[in-house]
Amino acid sequence: MLHDRVLVHVDAESSERLSTSGIVIPATAAVGRRLAWALVVAVGPNVRQVSAGDKVLFDPEDRAEVELQGTAYVLLRERDLHGVAEPEASGQGTGLYL
């Protein structure tokens, strides 16, 4: 990875959602702007806020997709990330830091 680039892997299951009544809403359903979660796979040398293994929040419309060895990844800039999930094991706070 170069400069401030972040390579993330989006889980296919995270794109579908459940309504409060249990109905599955597919990723292709037309809704307002919705952010997505992904797992950071690699980071460039100038990335300061995230590291490999972090779970990050980003806008799926602002992305460049790349396929490596049959696996689809998304290439982002660090400034395109909206949040980072804190591990549940820490036991403090809300589980998110923005």
KARA-V125382 format. One record per pair of residues at least 6 apart in sequence whose ideal C-beta (glycine too) atoms are under 7 Angstrom apart, sorted by the first residue. I is the first residue (numbers start at 1). J is the second residue. D is the distance in Angstrom with one decimal. If there is no record, write none. Layout:
i=I j=J d=D
i=I j=J d=D
This chain:
i=1 j=7 d=6.0
i=1 j=42 d=4.9
i=1 j=43 d=5.9
i=1 j=44 d=4.0
i=2 j=44 d=5.3
i=3 j=44 d=5.0
i=3 j=46 d=5.1
i=4 j=44 d=5.7
i=4 j=46 d=4.7
i=4 j=47 d=5.7
i=4 j=77 d=5.4
i=4 j=78 d=4.5
i=5 j=44 d=4.4
i=5 j=75 d=6.1
i=5 j=77 d=6.4
i=6 j=40 d=6.0
i=6 j=43 d=5.3
i=6 j=47 d=6.0
i=6 j=50 d=6.3
i=6 j=76 d=4.9
i=6 j=78 d=5.7
i=6 j=81 d=6.7
i=7 j=41 d=4.8
i=7 j=42 d=4.3
i=7 j=73 d=5.3
i=7 j=75 d=5.8
i=8 j=38 d=3.8
i=8 j=39 d=6.3
i=8 j=40 d=5.4
i=8 j=41 d=6.3
i=8 j=56 d=6.3
i=8 j=73 d=6.6
i=8 j=74 d=5.1
i=8 j=76 d=6.3
i=9 j=38 d=6.1
i=9 j=39 d=5.1
i=9 j=41 d=5.3
i=9 j=73 d=5.6
i=10 j=36 d=6.2
i=10 j=38 d=4.5
i=10 j=74 d=5.8
i=14 j=36 d=6.5
i=14 j=37 d=5.5
i=15 j=27 d=3.5
i=15 j=36 d=7.0
i=16 j=24 d=5.8
i=16 j=25 d=6.7
i=16 j=26 d=5.7
i=16 j=27 d=5.7
i=17 j=25 d=4.6
i=18 j=24 d=6.1
i=19 j=25 d=6.0
i=35 j=57 d=5.2
i=35 j=58 d=6.5
i=35 j=59 d=5.7
i=35 j=82 d=5.9
i=36 j=58 d=6.3
i=36 j=60 d=4.5
i=37 j=55 d=5.8
i=37 j=57 d=5.8
i=38 j=56 d=5.9
i=38 j=58 d=6.4
i=38 j=74 d=6.4
i=39 j=55 d=5.7
i=40 j=50 d=5.5
i=40 j=51 d=6.9
i=40 j=52 d=5.4
i=40 j=53 d=6.4
i=40 j=54 d=4.6
i=40 j=56 d=5.8
i=41 j=52 d=6.3
i=41 j=73 d=6.4
i=42 j=52 d=5.9
i=43 j=50 d=6.2
i=43 j=51 d=6.2
i=43 j=52 d=6.1
i=47 j=78 d=4.9
i=49 j=78 d=6.3
i=49 j=84 d=6.8
i=50 j=56 d=6.0
i=50 j=78 d=6.9
i=50 j=81 d=6.7
i=50 j=84 d=5.7
i=54 j=84 d=5.3
i=55 j=85 d=4.0
i=56 j=81 d=4.9
i=56 j=83 d=6.9
i=56 j=84 d=5.4
i=57 j=81 d=6.8
i=57 j=82 d=4.6
i=57 j=83 d=3.9
i=58 j=76 d=5.8
i=58 j=80 d=5.8
i=58 j=81 d=5.4
i=58 j=82 d=6.1
i=59 j=80 d=7.0
i=59 j=82 d=7.0
i=62 j=80 d=5.7
i=63 j=74 d=4.7
i=63 j=76 d=6.2
i=64 j=75 d=4.6
i=65 j=72 d=6.1
i=65 j=74 d=5.7
i=66 j=73 d=5.3
i=66 j=75 d=5.6
i=83 j=96 d=5.9
i=83 j=98 d=4.5
i=84 j=97 d=6.0
i=85 j=95 d=6.5
i=85 j=96 d=5.8
i=86 j=93 d=6.5
i=86 j=95 d=5.4
i=86 j=96 d=6.2
i=86 j=97 d=5.6
i=88 j=95 d=6.3
